[in-house]
Amino acid sequence: MKNKVNEISIKYNGNFKIAQAPKITSSMSAKELLFETWNKDQIGLQECFKVILLNNANKVKGIYEVSTGGITGTLVDLRIIFAVILKSLTTSVILAHNHPSGTLKPSEADKSLTQKIKSAGILLDVKILDHLIITPDGDYFSFADEGLL
């Protein structure tokens, strides 16, 4: 009897020239990119957690939607976040999620999750540049700007 195992494949497809990619220069430029690409039919209904994947020059490699949840929260699995980061050979990231309620104040769960991801990033040599909270009307809160990162 022969043992059978699944083959594991890791794949990242870059489908445009990185020179054409937007560059993140501030929390505002990150928020503008995220808000522009966020599904406006969902941003006021359910929480969603996303990650902007960046190269060394802070050029955007892509935006990955980690999870979509309910009205007041979404489940974020660090293993999924870092699987995507490592697959795409990303050197730094910006975390983001929306608050359908419109409140900009981060919850204790938001703060705890940010520190957990930051600690894992340190271990894997991935910089967590910021964590943004975005509201349905386009306002935002930046953990980096407020000294919480």
C-alpha positions in Angstrom: 0.0 0.0 0.0 1.4 3.4 -1.1 0.9 6.5 0.9 -0.8 9.4 -0.9 -0.3 13.0 0.0 -1.6 16.2 -1.5 0.8 18.5 -3.4 1.1 22.0 -2.0 1.6 24.9 -4.4 2.4 28.5 -3.6 1.5 31.0 -6.3 1.4 34.8 -6.7 0.5 36.4 -10.0 1.6 40.0 -10.6 -0.5 41.1 -13.6 0.8 44.7 -14.0 4.2 46.5 -14.0 5.1 47.6 -10.5 6.2 51.0 -11.9 2.5 51.6 -12.5 1.4 50.7 -9.0 0.3 53.4 -6.6 2.8 54.4 -3.9 1.7 54.9 -0.3 3.2 58.0 1.2 0.9 58.6 4.2 -2.0 57.3 6.1 -4.2 59.6 3.9 -2.9 58.1 0.6 -3.6 54.6 2.0 -7.1 55.5 3.2 -7.9 57.1 -0.2 -6.8 53.9 -2.1 -8.8 51.7 0.3 -11.9 53.8 0.2 -11.8 54.0 -3.6 -11.7 50.2 -3.9 -14.0 49.4 -1.0 -17.4 48.0 -1.9 -19.7 51.0 -1.1 -22.7 48.6 -0.8 -21.0 46.8 2.1 -18.9 49.4 3.9 -21.9 50.5 6.0 -23.3 47.0 6.6 -20.6 44.6 7.7 -17.1 44.8 9.0 -14.4 43.7 6.6 -10.6 43.3 7.3 -8.1 44.0 4.5 -4.4 44.1 4.1 -2.5 46.4 1.7 0.6 44.5 0.5 3.6 46.7 -0.2 7.2 46.3 -1.6 10.3 48.0 -0.2 9.5 51.2 -2.1 5.9 51.3 -0.5 4.4 50.5 -4.0 1.2 48.5 -3.7 1.5 44.9 -4.8 -2.2 44.3 -4.0 -5.0 44.5 -1.5 -6.2 41.2 0.1 -9.5 40.9 1.8 -8.8 38.7 4.9 -12.4 38.4 6.2 -15.9 39.7 6.2 -18.0 39.5 9.3 -21.0 40.9 10.9 -22.2 44.3 11.9 -19.9 44.7 14.9 -16.9 42.5 14.1 -15.1 40.1 11.9 -12.8 37.1 12.6 -9.2 37.7 11.7 -6.9 34.7 11.5 -3.2 35.6 11.7 -2.2 32.5 9.8 -4.2 33.6 6.8 -2.7 37.1 6.9 0.8 35.8 7.0 0.3 33.1 4.5 -0.7 35.8 2.0 2.2 38.1 3.1 4.7 35.3 2.7 3.3 34.0 -0.5 3.5 37.4 -2.1 7.0 38.1 -0.7 5.7 41.3 0.8 8.0 43.3 3.1 5.5 45.6 4.7 1.8 46.0 5.1 -1.0 48.3 6.1 -3.9 46.7 8.0 -7.4 48.1 7.6 -11.0 47.5 8.6 -14.2 49.4 8.5 -16.6 50.4 11.3 -20.1 50.4 9.8 -21.3 52.3 12.9 -19.2 55.3 11.8 -17.2 55.5 15.0 -13.5 56.1 14.6 -12.4 55.0 18.1 -10.6 51.7 18.1 -11.9 49.0 20.4 -9.7 47.1 22.8 -10.1 44.1 20.5 -8.8 46.3 17.6 -5.8 47.4 19.7 -5.0 43.8 20.8 -5.3 42.4 17.3 -2.9 45.1 16.0 -0.3 44.3 18.6 -0.6 40.6 18.0 -0.1 41.1 14.2 2.8 43.5 14.9 4.5 40.9 17.1 4.2 38.2 14.5 5.5 40.7 11.9 8.6 41.4 13.9 9.3 37.6 14.1 8.9 37.3 10.3 10.7 40.6 9.5 7.5 42.1 8.0 6.8 45.8 8.9 3.3 46.7 10.0 3.2 50.3 8.9 -0.3 51.2 10.0 -3.7 50.0 10.9 -6.6 52.1 9.5 -10.2 52.2 10.6 -12.4 53.5 7.8 -16.0 54.7 8.1 -18.7 54.6 5.5 -18.4 58.3 4.8 -14.7 58.1 4.2 -13.3 59.3 7.6 -10.5 57.4 9.1 -8.4 56.7 12.1 -4.7 55.8 11.8 -3.0 53.8 14.6 0.4 55.1 13.4 -0.6 58.8 13.3 -2.0 58.4 16.8 1.1 56.7 18.2 -0.7 53.4 18.9 1.6 51.3 16.7 
